[in-house]
Amino acid sequence: MRIEDIEDDIRWQTSEKEWMLWDEPWAEPDPLEDIEEMRKSKYAEFLEIEQLKAESSFRWSLEIDYADGTHIGSLDSYLINSSYQRVRRQELLAGEEFYYALGIAIYEPAYWSKGLGTQALTAYIKHHFEHQHNPLFLQSWSGNERMLRSAEKLGFKIIERKPEYREVRGKLYDALTLALEQSDFRAL
């Protein structure tokens, strides 16, 4: 993350929201925030990321830039338990197993369907495997066809399907959890 990425993040959260049609479109939108408060929050997040970078080579999140330097999206990771529920590290019970789940968003529609998300996800998967995070998971919904094509190309397999779990634009879709073992990874 670079300091100049903050303004892109604010724009994507406030005015250019087409990406939200694919990334958890069932979620309630956040109430409109004061732009200055959002900027302060994003700056605090930037400082926290800089501190984490100084402490460890593992990256919980990465920004995605196109070859010409245009900031187009981001990747992140979060923890899930053995029931595939999102958890915070401090919520885990002593000895409880946890896994890393990955998320990706290409916010700029002009860069959709060009394989850029798959390229970025490939690099981020390699990063996680370098840190011995195996297996890895993705969680999505059956209507997110671009994400599912990308996941399949990389070797992810659906391991949990909750039928008609999510309503999106008046239609029911399945909630999906996908897993990738390092031995099944097809790096592109």
N, C-alpha and C positions, 0 to 999 in steps of 0.2 A: 504494500500500500504506500502510495505517495501522498503527500499533503494535498496536491492538486486533485486527487481522486475524490476528495470530500465533496466538491461541488457537483461532480457527476452523481454521487450517491444521493445527494439532496434532490437533484433533478429527477432521478429515477424513482424516488419515493414520493415526490409531490406532483410532478406534471407529466412525465413520460412513463406511464404505467402499463403499457401494453403487455410487458413481460408477465405481469400479475395474472394474465389469463391462463398461464401455464404453470406458474410456481404457486402451489397451494391456493388455487382460485376459490376454494370454499371458505377460506379464512376471512374473518371480518377485517376490513381495512382499518388501519390505525386511524384514530381521529387526527384531523389536521393538526400538525404541530407548528409551533412558531418556528420560522426558518432560522432565526438566530439561535434559539435553543437547540435545534437540530444540528446546526453548525458546531456549537460548543460540544455537544454530545459526540459528534463524529470526530472532532479534534481530540477529545479525551480517549476515544477508541483508538485513534491513530497513535497517541502516546503510549497506550497500553500495548499495542502491537509492537511498537519499537522496543519497549522494555522486554517483551517476550522474545523478540529476535535476539536480544543481547544475552538472554539466559539459556537459549536452546536452539538447536538447528531444526527442530520440528516446527512446522507451520500449520496452525489451526485454520488459517485462511490465506488465500492468495487472490490477487487481482489479475484479471485477464486483459492483456493489451493485444491489439492487432499488430501486424508487422510494422506498420507505420507509426506505432506509438499510441494510437487511439485506444482509450480505455473503454472496453466493451462489456465487461462482466466480472464475475468473481466466483471463487470456489470456497467452500468451507467444509469443516467436519464437525461432527457432534457425536456424543456417546449414546449408545443404546444398550439395553440389558438383554438377557437371553430371551425375553418375551418380545423383543424388538420395539420396546417403548423407549422414547427419548428420556434420558436421565442426565442430571448434572453429577459431576464427579463427587461432590460432597454429599449427594443423596444416595450413593451406592452403599450397600451394606458391606461390612467387613468380609472380604473374600469373594464378594459377588462378581461374577464374570461380566465383562463389558466389552463392547466392540465399537469400532469407528464406522460411522455412516457418513457418506459424502453428499454434498449438495453443490449444484452448479446453477448459475443463472447467466445467460447472455442477455443483457438488458437492451441492447441496441438491435431493433428488428432488422436493420439493413445487413446484419451479420449472421442472421439465422439461416439454417439449412445449407451451410457451407463447410460443415465438418469441423468447425472451430471449437465447438464444445467438446467433441470427441478428442481432439488434439489436446485441449487443456486438461480434460479429465484423465487422459492417458498419463500426462506428466504428473498429475497430482496422485494418481494411483501408485506410480513408481516411487514418489516421495514417501507415501505411507508404507509401502513394502520395504523401503530402505530403513524405516524405523520399526520393522518387525510387526506391523499391524496386519494381521492375517487371521481370518478372512476380513474382507471389507464389505460394506453394505450400501445400498441405495434404497430410498423409499420414495415412491411416486404413485401415480394413479394411471389407470388404463387408458385414459384419454390423452396422455402426454406422449404421443407417438414419437416425436423426435428424441426425447430422452430414452425411450425404450429401445429404439433402433440403435442409438449410441451404446447403451448398456449391453445389448446383445452382441454387437461387434466386438466389444472388449472382453466378452466371456461371462458376464453376469447371468445368473439364472434365477428365475422367480422361485422363491422358497415359501412365500406366504401370500395368499390372495384372500382378501375379505370382499366377497361379492357385494356389489351395489352399496358400497360403503360411503361413497362421496357423491354429493349432488353438485353438479357443475352446469350452470346455464340450463337448468330444468331437466337434466338427464342424469341418471345414476351411473356411476363408474366404480370399478373395483379399486380398493387400496392394495398396493403391491409393495412387498419387500423383496429385494433382490440381493443375492450374495455372490461374491467373487473370491475364490481361493487363488492364491498366488500361482499355483500350478495350472490353473485354467485361464490365466490372464493372456489375452492376445493383444500385445502392444502394437499400436499402429505407427 
